[in-house]
Amino acid sequence: MLDRSLDGMSASKHLRILKATPTVTTKTLKNVLAGRLITPMSDSREQLLSQYVTAIHGKCPENDTDLKQQSAEATGTKAVKRPVVSENPGVAAAAAGKAAKKPKISKESLPLTEGEVIDLDRQKFKVGKLAAYGAMASLFFGKCLEGKHAGKQVMLKLQPREKRTIYQITTEHHVLTKLKQQNNGKLLMQEALAYGSHKDHRGESYVLVTGLLGADLLKLGGEAGTHSVRNVMVLAQQALVLFEQLHAANFLHRDIKPENLVLGCAGTAGARKLHLIDFGTSESLVDRNGARRTAPQAVEGSIPYMAVTVHQKQPLGKRDDIESLVWTLLRLCLGKLPWEYGKVSPTAMVQHKLRVSTQGVKLDPACKLLPPYMAKCFDAMLAHVRALDTPEAEPDYPMLRKCVETAWKSAAFSPTSVAKAELDY
């Protein structure tokens, strides 16, 4: 009932049907709204439903004036003045002269506690400290005590089993399993060690255990969020190798951003090599019969780094990951993307991305400090992405790596080739 024919259906009936459809989740609604270039105004399913119905029918059948007001703001049907707020809570707090406070997390709200031991896939894992906590999943450090991976440091990812939920952990395990079967040593990524469900008095959760890797690129950027130009070039070279291997296996990542690009575990051979993580929104380019998938794709991923073709819900294409990579590399150079200053609507963000892609990176005021050779490199990569005018079009990975190599030589970095260089974190 989302984005389908609604001939003769009233707004009230449409809303009732959507409310009774369990697969229309909060996440799905946010994705569909973003795909229509509408900013989701709430985390409430009820309010998102009203916002969506207003966007489709031009009116909200609810009597709640607050819902109508929020929907009107998002769809542009009524001019409402809103204060400009930074996307980054830390920046906003600093601007107000106050320290940003992290939300307190109660032990009761977590699916596991430190020191607990769980059985999974004929192995025992001891739960360590909480690594990250979000609306969709929780991450814990851990260690395998018994089983085929005994003694190995791990990461445990849990997603509560609830109604009206899309289980990204299940998708992630499936994709990691399929990619591991490729036995491709060039495709560096997280390794699935165990998968299953854990149930106790707190409820039931799906659990994915992976090998422990190093820091992500967001953390490595420090407070300023920037990386040296030299390291950005090495990362670009390594990332293009990873994507060529991933795409050759007919998979797209679909959520490229600094947080999902990590280094290998310290003390290992891959400690200074880029690895891919978080395949929860990854998809195969082909169906079970091997035929190319041509249906419009769902709008998933992180909006600031999302390719324009994803915003437009065009069919899956390898160009999507490449464009997301360029925005990620630009973010690593600048510390912030040009459209991350203040509160920007998805519509304005798409227009800004297109402007940067077509007019050139250097013409954007936020990019004026970018070295000319880096601006030229990004422009060449974005021009190639725009030239891929069909979802089936194949990126020229050697050409893209040559763009990076040319910038490397212009900067006169050592060694003579970026392909032979190592990260110096």
C-alpha positions as CSV (number, residue, x, y, z in Angstrom):
1,M,0.0,0.0,0.0
2,L,3.0,2.3,-0.1
3,D,3.8,4.0,-3.4
4,R,1.2,1.9,-5.3
5,S,-2.0,2.7,-7.2
6,L,-4.7,4.3,-5.0
7,D,-7.4,4.9,-7.5
8,G,-10.7,5.8,-5.7
9,M,-9.2,5.3,-2.2
10,S,-9.9,8.0,0.4
11,A,-7.3,9.3,2.7
12,S,-9.1,7.9,5.7
13,K,-9.4,4.4,4.2
14,H,-5.8,4.5,3.1
15,L,-4.7,5.4,6.6
16,R,-6.8,2.6,8.2
17,I,-5.3,0.0,5.9
18,L,-1.7,1.2,6.5
19,K,-2.3,1.1,10.3
20,A,-3.5,-2.5,10.0
21,T,-0.5,-3.6,7.9
22,P,2.3,-4.9,10.1
23,T,5.0,-4.7,7.4
24,V,4.6,-0.9,7.3
25,T,7.1,-0.3,9.9
26,T,8.6,3.0,11.2
27,K,11.8,2.3,9.3
28,T,9.9,1.6,6.1
29,L,7.9,4.8,6.4
30,K,11.0,6.8,6.9
31,N,12.6,5.2,3.9
32,V,9.6,5.9,1.7
33,L,9.3,9.5,2.9
34,A,13.0,10.1,2.2
35,G,12.5,8.5,-1.2
36,R,9.9,11.2,-1.9
37,L,12.4,13.8,-0.7
38,I,10.4,14.5,2.4
39,T,12.1,14.8,5.8
40,P,10.6,12.4,8.4
41,M,9.4,14.6,11.2
42,S,9.0,12.0,14.0
43,D,10.0,8.5,15.3
44,S,6.3,7.8,16.0
45,R,4.7,5.3,13.6
46,E,1.3,7.1,14.0
47,Q,2.8,10.5,13.0
48,L,4.8,9.0,10.2
49,L,1.7,7.4,8.8
50,S,-0.2,10.7,8.9
51,Q,2.7,12.5,7.3
52,Y,2.8,9.9,4.5
53,V,-0.9,10.0,3.9
54,T,-0.8,13.8,3.8
55,A,1.9,13.7,1.2
56,I,-0.1,11.3,-1.0
57,H,-3.6,12.8,-0.6
58,G,-2.9,16.4,0.3
59,K,-4.8,16.2,3.5
60,C,-4.6,14.4,6.9
61,P,-7.7,12.5,8.0
62,E,-6.7,12.7,11.6
63,N,-8.2,15.4,13.9
64,D,-4.9,15.9,15.7
65,T,-3.7,19.4,14.7
66,D,-0.1,18.7,15.7
67,L,0.0,15.8,13.2
68,K,-1.4,18.0,10.5
69,Q,1.1,20.7,11.3
70,Q,4.1,18.3,11.1
71,S,2.9,16.8,7.9
72,A,2.3,20.2,6.3
73,E,5.8,21.3,7.3
74,A,7.4,18.2,5.7
75,T,5.4,18.3,2.5
76,G,5.7,22.1,2.0
77,T,1.9,22.7,2.0
78,K,2.3,25.4,4.6
79,A,5.1,27.8,5.2
80,V,6.3,27.3,8.8
81,K,9.4,29.0,10.2
82,R,11.7,26.7,12.1
83,P,15.0,27.5,13.7
84,V,18.1,26.3,11.9
85,V,19.5,23.5,14.0
86,S,22.8,21.7,13.5
87,E,22.6,18.0,12.4
88,N,25.3,17.3,15.0
89,P,24.1,17.5,18.6
90,G,27.7,18.2,19.8
91,V,28.1,21.2,17.5
92,A,24.7,22.6,18.5
93,A,25.6,22.2,22.2
94,A,28.9,23.9,21.7
95,A,27.3,26.7,19.9
96,A,25.0,27.2,22.8
97,G,27.9,27.2,25.2
98,K,26.9,24.0,26.8
99,A,28.6,20.5,26.9
100,A,26.7,17.9,24.9
101,K,25.4,15.2,27.3
102,K,25.2,11.6,26.3
103,P,21.9,9.9,27.0
104,K,22.0,7.5,30.0
105,I,21.4,3.9,29.1
106,S,19.9,1.7,31.9
107,K,21.2,-1.8,32.3
108,E,17.5,-3.0,32.2
109,S,17.1,-1.7,28.7
110,L,20.0,-3.7,27.3
111,P,19.5,-7.3,26.0
112,L,22.8,-8.5,27.6
113,T,24.9,-7.5,30.6
114,E,28.7,-7.4,30.9
115,G,30.1,-10.7,32.2
116,E,27.2,-12.8,31.0
117,V,27.9,-16.0,29.1
118,I,25.6,-17.1,26.2
119,D,25.4,-20.3,24.2
120,L,25.2,-19.8,20.4
121,D,25.9,-22.1,17.5
122,R,27.6,-24.8,19.8
123,Q,29.9,-22.1,21.2
124,K,30.1,-20.1,24.4
125,F,30.6,-16.3,24.3
126,K,31.4,-14.1,27.3
127,V,29.8,-10.6,26.9
128,G,32.2,-7.7,27.4
129,K,31.5,-3.9,27.5
130,L,28.9,-2.2,25.5
131,A,30.4,-0.9,22.2
132,A,27.4,0.9,20.7
133,Y,23.6,1.2,21.3
134,G,20.9,2.2,18.9
135,A,17.3,1.9,18.1
136,M,17.8,-1.1,15.8
137,A,20.6,-3.0,17.5
138,S,23.2,-3.2,20.3
139,L,26.9,-4.0,20.0
140,F,29.1,-5.6,22.6
141,F,32.7,-6.6,22.8
142,G,33.2,-10.2,23.8
143,K,35.3,-13.4,23.7
144,C,34.7,-16.9,22.6
145,L,35.2,-19.2,25.6
146,E,34.4,-22.6,24.0
147,G,33.9,-23.9,20.5
148,K,35.8,-23.7,17.2
149,H,36.7,-20.0,17.8
150,A,37.8,-20.4,21.4
151,G,40.0,-17.6,22.6
152,K,39.1,-15.3,19.8
153,Q,38.1,-11.6,20.5
154,V,34.7,-11.0,19.0
155,M,31.9,-8.5,18.5
156,L,28.3,-9.4,19.4
157,K,25.4,-7.7,17.6
158,L,21.9,-8.1,18.9
159,Q,18.6,-7.0,17.4
160,P,15.4,-7.6,19.5
161,R,12.9,-9.9,18.0
162,E,9.7,-7.8,17.8
163,K,6.6,-7.5,15.6
164,R,6.7,-5.2,12.6
165,T,10.5,-5.3,12.4
166,I,12.9,-5.8,9.5
167,Y,15.7,-8.0,10.8
168,Q,18.8,-6.5,9.3
169,I,20.9,-9.0,11.3
170,T,19.4,-11.8,9.3
171,T,20.2,-10.0,6.1
172,E,23.7,-9.3,7.3
173,H,24.4,-13.0,8.2
174,H,23.0,-14.2,4.8
175,V,25.2,-11.7,2.8
176,L,28.4,-12.5,4.9
177,T,27.8,-16.2,4.4
178,K,27.4,-15.8,0.6
179,L,30.4,-13.6,0.3
180,K,32.6,-16.0,2.4
181,Q,31.7,-18.8,-0.1
182,Q,33.4,-16.7,-2.8
183,N,36.7,-17.4,-0.9
184,N,38.1,-14.1,-2.2
185,G,41.2,-12.9,-0.2
186,K,41.0,-9.4,-1.7
187,L,37.5,-8.8,-0.2
188,L,38.4,-7.7,3.3
189,M,35.3,-7.6,5.5
190,Q,33.9,-8.7,8.9
191,E,33.8,-12.5,9.4
192,A,30.6,-14.2,10.7
193,L,31.6,-16.6,13.5
194,A,28.1,-17.5,14.9
195,Y,24.5,-16.7,14.4
196,G,21.3,-17.6,16.2
197,S,18.8,-16.3,18.8
198,H,19.2,-15.7,22.5
199,K,16.1,-15.8,24.8
200,D,15.8,-15.0,28.5
201,H,13.6,-13.0,30.9
202,R,14.4,-9.8,29.0
203,G,13.0,-11.2,25.7
204,E,14.4,-12.7,22.6
205,S,17.0,-11.3,20.2
206,Y,18.8,-12.3,17.1
207,V,22.5,-12.5,17.6
208,L,25.3,-12.2,15.1
209,V,28.9,-12.8,16.3
210,T,31.8,-11.5,14.1
211,G,35.5,-11.3,14.5
212,L,36.8,-8.1,16.1
213,L,38.2,-5.5,13.8
214,G,39.9,-2.1,14.4
215,A,38.6,1.5,14.6
216,D,36.3,3.0,12.0
217,L,37.2,6.0,9.9
218,L,34.9,8.3,11.8
219,K,36.8,7.6,15.1
220,L,40.2,7.8,13.3
221,G,39.3,11.4,12.2
222,G,39.4,12.6,15.8
223,E,37.4,15.6,17.0
224,A,37.8,17.6,13.7
225,G,36.7,14.5,11.7
226,T,39.4,15.1,9.1
227,H,42.1,12.8,7.7
228,S,45.3,13.7,5.9
229,V,45.0,14.0,2.1
230,R,47.7,11.2,1.9
231,N,45.6,8.8,3.9
232,V,42.4,9.7,2.0
233,M,44.1,8.7,-1.2
234,V,45.3,5.4,0.2
235,L,41.8,4.7,1.5
236,A,40.3,5.6,-1.9
237,Q,42.7,3.1,-3.6
238,Q,41.9,0.3,-1.1
239,A,38.2,1.0,-1.1
240,L,38.0,0.8,-4.9
241,V,39.6,-2.6,-4.8
242,L,37.1,-3.8,-2.2
243,F,34.1,-2.5,-4.2
244,E,35.4,-4.1,-7.4
245,Q,35.5,-7.5,-5.6
246,L,32.1,-7.0,-3.8
247,H,30.4,-6.0,-7.1
248,A,32.0,-8.9,-9.0
249,A,30.1,-11.1,-6.5
250,N,26.9,-9.3,-7.6
251,F,26.3,-7.6,-4.2
252,L,26.0,-3.9,-3.3
253,H,26.8,-2.6,0.2
254,R,24.2,0.3,0.1
255,D,25.3,2.0,3.2
256,I,28.8,3.4,2.6
257,K,29.9,5.9,5.2
258,P,33.0,6.5,7.5
259,E,31.4,4.3,10.3
260,N,31.2,1.3,8.0
261,L,34.8,1.4,6.8
262,V,37.2,0.1,9.4
263,L,40.8,-1.0,9.7
264,G,41.9,-4.5,10.6
265,C,42.5,-5.6,14.1
266,A,45.7,-4.2,15.7
267,G,48.6,-6.7,15.6
268,T,47.4,-8.5,12.5
269,A,48.5,-8.5,8.9
270,G,45.4,-6.5,8.0
271,A,45.9,-3.8,10.7
272,R,46.5,-1.1,8.0
273,K,44.0,-2.4,5.5
274,L,40.5,-1.2,4.9
275,H,37.6,-3.6,5.7
276,L,33.9,-3.4,5.0
277,I,31.4,-3.9,7.9
278,D,27.6,-3.6,8.4
279,F,25.9,-5.5,5.5
280,G,22.4,-5.1,7.0
281,T,21.1,-3.2,4.0
282,S,23.2,-5.0,1.4
283,E,21.4,-6.5,-1.6
284,S,22.1,-8.8,-4.4
285,L,22.0,-7.4,-8.0
286,V,20.4,-10.6,-9.2
287,D,17.4,-12.7,-8.2
288,R,17.4,-16.5,-7.3
289,N,17.3,-17.3,-11.0
290,G,20.3,-15.2,-11.8
291,A,18.3,-12.5,-13.6
292,R,19.2,-8.8,-13.1
293,R,16.8,-7.1,-10.6
294,T,15.2,-4.1,-12.2
295,A,12.5,-3.0,-9.7
296,P,12.8,0.4,-8.1
297,Q,15.0,0.1,-5.0
298,A,13.9,1.1,-1.5
299,V,15.6,4.2,-0.2
300,E,18.0,2.8,2.4
301,G,21.3,3.9,3.8
302,S,22.6,7.1,5.3
303,I,21.1,10.1,3.6
304,P,24.2,12.5,3.6
305,Y,26.2,9.8,1.7
306,M,23.4,8.4,-0.4
307,A,23.7,8.4,-4.2
308,V,21.3,10.6,-6.1
309,T,20.1,7.5,-8.0
310,V,19.1,6.0,-4.6
311,H,17.2,9.2,-3.7
312,Q,15.4,8.8,-7.0
313,K,14.6,5.1,-6.3
314,Q,16.2,4.0,-9.5
315,P,17.0,0.2,-9.8
316,L,20.0,-1.1,-8.0
317,G,23.3,-0.3,-9.7
318,K,27.0,-0.5,-8.9
319,R,27.3,3.2,-9.5
320,D,25.3,3.8,-6.2
321,D,28.2,2.5,-4.0
322,I,30.8,4.4,-6.0
323,E,29.0,7.8,-5.6
324,S,28.6,7.1,-1.8
325,L,32.3,6.4,-1.7
326,V,33.1,9.8,-3.3
327,W,30.9,11.6,-0.7
328,T,32.6,9.6,2.1
329,L,36.1,10.5,0.8
330,L,35.1,14.2,0.6
331,R,33.8,14.0,4.1
332,L,37.1,12.6,5.3
333,C,39.0,15.5,3.7
334,L,36.7,18.3,4.9
335,G,35.4,16.9,8.2
336,K,31.9,17.8,7.1
337,L,30.0,17.5,3.8
338,P,28.8,20.7,2.1
339,W,25.2,19.9,2.8
340,E,25.7,19.1,6.5
341,Y,25.8,22.7,7.7
342,G,22.5,23.4,9.4
343,K,19.2,21.6,8.9
344,V,18.9,20.6,5.2
345,S,15.9,18.9,3.6
346,P,16.4,15.8,1.5
347,T,15.3,17.8,-1.6
348,A,17.9,20.5,-1.0
349,M,20.5,17.8,-0.3
350,V,19.9,16.1,-3.7
351,Q,20.1,19.4,-5.5
352,H,23.3,20.2,-3.7
353,K,24.8,16.8,-4.6
354,L,23.8,17.3,-8.3
355,R,25.3,20.8,-8.3
356,V,28.6,19.6,-6.9
357,S,28.7,16.7,-9.4
358,T,28.0,18.8,-12.4
359,Q,29.6,22.2,-11.6
360,G,32.7,20.8,-9.9
361,V,33.8,20.3,-6.3
362,K,36.0,23.4,-6.1
363,L,33.2,25.8,-6.9
364,D,31.4,24.9,-3.7
365,P,32.4,27.3,-0.9
366,A,32.8,24.4,1.6
367,C,35.4,22.8,-0.6
368,K,37.6,25.9,-1.3
369,L,40.5,24.6,0.9
370,L,40.6,21.3,-0.9
371,P,43.9,20.8,-2.8
372,P,43.4,21.3,-6.5
373,Y,44.6,17.8,-7.3
374,M,42.1,16.3,-4.9
375,A,39.2,18.4,-6.3
376,K,40.2,17.3,-9.8
377,C,40.2,13.7,-8.7
378,F,36.7,13.9,-7.1
379,D,35.4,15.7,-10.2
380,A,36.7,13.0,-12.5
381,M,35.2,10.2,-10.3
382,L,31.8,12.0,-10.1
383,A,31.8,12.6,-13.9
384,H,32.3,8.9,-14.4
385,V,29.4,8.1,-12.1
386,R,27.1,10.5,-13.9
387,A,28.2,8.9,-17.2
388,L,26.9,5.6,-16.0
389,D,23.4,6.4,-17.2
390,T,21.8,3.0,-16.7
391,P,21.7,0.8,-13.6
392,E,23.4,-2.0,-15.5
393,A,26.3,0.2,-16.5
394,E,29.7,-1.2,-15.3
395,P,32.0,1.2,-13.4
396,D,35.5,1.4,-14.8
397,Y,37.4,0.5,-11.7
398,P,40.9,0.8,-13.2
399,M,40.0,4.3,-14.5
400,L,38.8,5.3,-11.1
401,R,42.0,4.1,-9.5
402,K,43.9,6.0,-12.1
403,C,42.2,9.2,-11.0
404,V,43.6,8.6,-7.5
405,E,47.0,7.6,-8.9
406,T,47.2,10.9,-10.9
407,A,46.3,12.9,-7.8
408,W,49.0,11.0,-5.8
409,K,51.7,11.8,-8.4
410,S,50.6,15.5,-8.4
411,A,51.1,15.6,-4.7
412,A,54.5,13.9,-5.0
413,F,53.8,11.6,-2.1
414,S,56.0,8.7,-1.3
415,P,56.2,5.9,-2.5
416,T,55.8,6.6,-6.2
417,S,52.5,4.7,-6.5
418,V,49.5,4.9,-4.2
419,A,48.9,1.2,-4.7
420,K,52.2,0.5,-2.8
421,A,51.5,3.0,0.0
422,E,50.3,2.1,3.5
423,L,48.1,4.1,5.9
424,D,50.0,6.0,8.5
425,Y,47.5,6.1,11.4
